[in-house]
Amino acid sequence: MASVAVGFAVLAAGCGAASSAPPAPPAARASSPARSAVAATNPAPASVGTGSTPTTRAGAGTKCAGAPAGDVDSATGQVPVPALDAVQFVSASQGWAVGAGRVLATSNGGQTWTRQYSGTAALDQVDFIDARHGWAAGTDGLLRTTDGGATWTAAGDPCGTIRSVHFVTPDVGYAVADGSQVRIDGGLPAPVVGGELLATTNGGQSWATVPAAPAQAQTACFTSTYSGFLGTPGKIWRTSDDGRTWSLAFAEPAASGGARSGLADTTLVECAGGSAVWAMFLGSGAALGHAPYLAYSTQNAGTMHALFEEAYIESAIRPQVHAPDGPGSYPGPFSAISPDAAVFVGFDPAVGYGAAPLMTVTGGGLHAQGDVSGISEAYGAAFVSATQGWVVGKNLQSGDYAIEATIDGGHTWTRQYQTS
């Protein structure tokens, strides 16, 4: 932990303004405004048990003005945070799912789900590092638990809205904050423009900017307190010294013909231990039931391998890539399992009321596994192996949100939870 103290010594004393953003692309939808929040120093957070609403508590330092942000961009347009939006498991038995006004938990692989939090927090991401320590982030708050979710507390808010968090110990974590035009169609909230990387050394009670981090942060993941990856528009960066310095690990291939000049894709990253990272680049715009996306991976932070691409628009934008067809004509969530295994869920809006095709990627290649039963549009996925996993999403015909589970790699599914 000595390196953590050295690395964090260079963090700014408080949260500064977000990085300057380039002009919004022509096809961009309305942005999500930032909420009122506090700077780096906060008093002890208040407890928010079941039925409570987390509150932002004022502290010393510069405050950031703004109204609560509620809408996000999904594959089907700008929507409020869904009733079920994200899921994570730390073992085959213990997991959590979050959404608008709720945190659900299971200790038996999803056979039963218990509601741990009911309130107004619009939660669209969950991050647990073990069976006890976890965080739930959303457009209007950050919650924290140290007892597996039996109680949740409102963690300190930085300047700007926290979009996603990634912790590596009960104390040390990173967050992407602020920004606008938040996309969830890749399963992880990512601001298209204006995001910045923050860090904490006290479990999220206070935050500070990482001044050396590249501008326009969209997503981040870390495999240790000192080693991690950062996604910015069309690029992936790596640090191995607590964020004091960053090197460019990969830049998305250039678009051909100049038709999309200046419109870099939104970059999603998920770490898989060591120097391994899985990534997906989300393009802007859609046509004829297709939206561009491109997936890559590396096991050693070296050569990035193209996994697959959307077959209609993306293949025309970057014909030099020559990747196989991905799962669905629209992107969806993915779950990194290990350096050589991950699961991706897509979206096919043209199939009836929509379908969520699933694909596993292993050392043996790509494996199309059919559609997730009962879900038209998937928002989150969590797999503990290539065969066992959970997907949350919406049935566009009935309007219900559900948790679906599989133990055979997606060939069959069991509905474990449903809400409207």
C-alpha positions, 0 to 999 in steps of 0.5 A: 500500500506504500505505492498508493500513498505516493500515487495519491499524493499528487491528486488535487486537493478537491474536485475541479471542473470537468475537462473541457468537452468537444462540441456535441455530435449532431446526432447527440440526444439531450444531456443529463445535467449534474446534481448538486454535490460536495467537494473533496471533504465531507462529514460522515455519511448518513445511514439510509436503510430500507425505505430511506432516501440518500441525501447529499450532505454539504461539506467544506470546499467548492460546491457544484451547482446543478439539478439531479440528472435522471435520464440516460441513453439506451438502445431504444432512446433516452429513458429514465434509469430502468427499474433493473439496470445492473447486476453483479455477482462475487460468487456463484451464490452471492449477487446484487441487482440495482435499478431505479429506487431499488437494491436487490440481493441474493445469497443462493444464486438467485433462487430468492431475491431480497430488497435491501433498499427502497427509495428514490435513488436512480441506481444504474451501476453496482460494484462489489469487491467481496461479500461485504463491501460494495457501492451502488452509483446512480444519476443522483447519489452514491450508496455504500455498504460494508455489511453485504447490503444489510445497511446502505449509507450515502457516500460523499459526492464529488463535484459532478455526478458519479457515473460509475465506480471501480474499487480495488480495496474497501478504501481505494477506488476510482470513479468516472464523474460528470460529463453528459449524454450518458450511454447505458446501451453497453451495460456501463454508464458512460458519458459521451463528453466531459467525464473526468477520473476521480479517486478515493482512499476512504471508501468513497467518503471523499473524492479528488481528481486524478490530474494526470489522467487523460481528458474525456474519461468515459469508463475505467477499471483497475486490477490493483491499487496501482494498475488500471485502464481508462477509456476515452473517446476512441482510445484506451489508456493504461497506468501502472503507477497509481494514475501518476502517468498514463500511456496509450494502450490502444487507439481504435482504427480510423474510420474510412472515407472521412464520413465520421470525421471528428466523432470518436466512439464511446469506449467501455473497458472491463478488466479481467485480472493482471494486464487483461482488458475487454473493450467495446467501442460504441459508435453514434447514429443508427440506420435500418435497425443497426448501430455501429459497435466494435469489440476488442480484448488483450490478455497482456496489455499488448496487442489488442485483438478484434473480436467482432463488429456490428455487421452493417454500419461498422463494417462499412466504417472500418472495412480494414478490421474484418471482424466476425459479426457480433451478437445483435444489430445493436450493442448491449452489456458484457461481462468479463470473466477472465483474461480469455473468457467473456460474455456479450449480450446484444440487441435486435430491435427488428425481431418481433418486440426485440431480442437479446442474443448472447455470445460467449468468447473463449479461447476456442473462439466465438459461440452464439448461444441464442437469445436471452429468454423473456428479455427484449433489451438487456441492460446488465450482465454478470457471469461467474463462468462461461456457463453460469450467469445472470442478465437484467433487462426489459421485456418490450412487449409486456413492459416488465423488467426481469432477472434471467439466469442460466447455468448452461451458457445461455441455452436455457433460462430461468426467470428469478425476479420480475417487476413492472 
